[in-house]
Amino acid sequence: MRPGTLLISQPFLNDPNFERSVVLLCRDEPDDGTFGLVLNRATTLTLGDVLDLPPRMAAAAVLPLFVGGPVEPNTLHWLHRRPDLLGATDLGQEVYWGGDFEVLLGFLSTGAVAAADVRLFAGYSGWSAGQLAGEMQGQSWIRHPASAGKVFTLASDAFWRDILREKGGRFKVLANYPVDPRLN
């Protein structure tokens, strides 16, 4: 699958790490596996809670952290809208992954990057070679190609439901699927 694709979990996916989640694929290599970031798992933490930042970095310190996935939760990953950030990977639709974090912090402190144009993630979602293809065949995920731009346009708490509604058709019905259908 191409970077910039969104993976939307099926409403009946029985994995608490990915229940009602939307994952942005950042890398998919046949031999190495797949790397992605869950977009709609907010935390109560900010960057300043996990990094000791100088006072001049106050704009960066208040950025919220999201859970990018269950793999290596002590690592930090970022999405942004700066095409000129050295080392960043273009995911399409003016969304970039990674790059020089110190430069990004500098951009934030000077206002060259707005806080609304950066998302920070603790951990990531990862699949070994062939694993995600098997999950796709098992219909665990709904693919939404070329949708990286949604990262900065949809509210994280309603992201899963909103993206399914946007897809329309049978997916619109899934958006209203109850968390526990036994309680209906």
N, C-alpha and C positions, 0 to 999 in steps of 0.2 A: 504494500500500500504506500501511497505517496505521503511524504511529510505534509502537514497541514490538514490531513483528514481528521474528522472527528469520529470517535467511536462512542456510541450511545449504548449504555447497558440496557438489555432487555429488562422489563419490569419484574420478571420472575427469576433473574439471575441470583443464585443462592451463594453469594460471596459478599460478606459485609464490607470488604475493602472497596467494592465496586458497585454496591447497591445504588441504583439511580444516579450513576455517575456519567460524566462526559469526559472522555480522554482525548487530548490533542496529541496526535502522533508527531513526534519530532524526528525520529529516525527509524527506518525499517530496512535492515540489511539481511539478505537471505542466509548468510553464514553466521552472523553475529546476533541476530534477534532484533527485537523491537523495543524502542524507548518512547515513553509518552508521559504526559502530565495530566492528572485529574484536574479539571478546571473548576469544579463546583464543590470542593470540600474546604470551606473556610475554617480557620482556627481563631482563637481569641488572642493569638500572639502577633506581635509586630516585629519588624526587623531589629528594632532597638532592644527587644526582649532577648534576642538570641546572639546579637553581635554588639560588642562594645564600640560604639561609634562616637567620634568627637562631636562637640556641639555644632560645628559647621555643617554636619550631616543631618541636621534635624529633620529636613524634608524626607530623607530616606528612612530615618528611624521609625517613623510612624506608618510606613507601608505595611499592610497586613500580610500575613503568611497564610498560604494555602497548603493543604496536604496534597503533594503531587502523586503520591502513591505509597504503597507499603514497603518498597525497596529502599534500603539505606536512608532511613528517615533523618539521619544526622547530616545529610548533604543539602546544599542550597542550589536551586535552579531558578532561572528567570526567563520571562518572555518580555518583549518590549517592542517599540516601534522605531528604533534607530537603525537605519540601514548601514550607517557608517561606523557602528561599534565593531571594532576589530575582533575577528574571530566568531562573529555571530553567524548563525545559520538561517537563511531565508526560508520561512515556512509558507510563504505566499500571503497575499492580501495584506501587505505591509505589517506582517508579524515576524519577529525574529526571536531566535532561541539562543541563549548564552551570549558569549563574547566576554570582553574584558570587564570584570565586575568593578574594579577600581575606577575605570573610566565612566561606567554607568553611574556610580555613586557621585562622581564629580559632576556629571550632567544634571543629576537630580539636585545637587546642592546649589548649582548656578541657575536652575530653572530651565536649562536647555532641554530637559525631558520633564514632562508633567507626570505627577504621581499616577494619574489615571492611565498613563501609557506604559505602566510597568506592573507585572504580576510576579510575585515571588512564591516559590514552592519549596517545602521541606520534603525530601524524598522524591521518588519517581515510580512510575509503573513500568515494569519490564517483563518481557516474554523471551524465552529462549528461542533459538532458530526453529521455526515450524510450529511453535506453540500457539501463537495468535491465529495462524491459518486454521488450526484445529478448532479453536474456539469460534472462529467465524463459521466454519462448517456446522458446528454444534448450535449455531444461532444464538450465541451468548451476546453478540454485539450487532448493532445496526450501524452501518457505515454511512457517513455524511461527508462526501469528498469536497475538497477545496473550500473548507469552511473556517480556516484559521482566524479570519477577521472577526468571528463571533466572540473571540476571547475578550475583547474590550467593549462589546456592545450589549451583552446580556448579563443580567444580575445573577450572581453565583447561586443564590438560594432557589431561583426558579429556572435555572439554566436547562436542566434535564427536561422538564415539562415544556418549556418554551421551544426548545429545538425540535422536539417531537411534533409539536403543533405546527411549527413552521414547515416540516417535511410534508404535512398534510396526509390525506388518504387514511389508510389503516393505522398509520403512526399517530395520527391525531387522537384516535381512540385509545391507544396505549398510554398517552399522556395522562389519562384519567384513571389508569389502572390503580387499584388500591394497593397500599404497601402490604397489607395482609388481607387477601381476599376472603379468608375464613371469617373475618369480622363483619362482612357485609350481610 
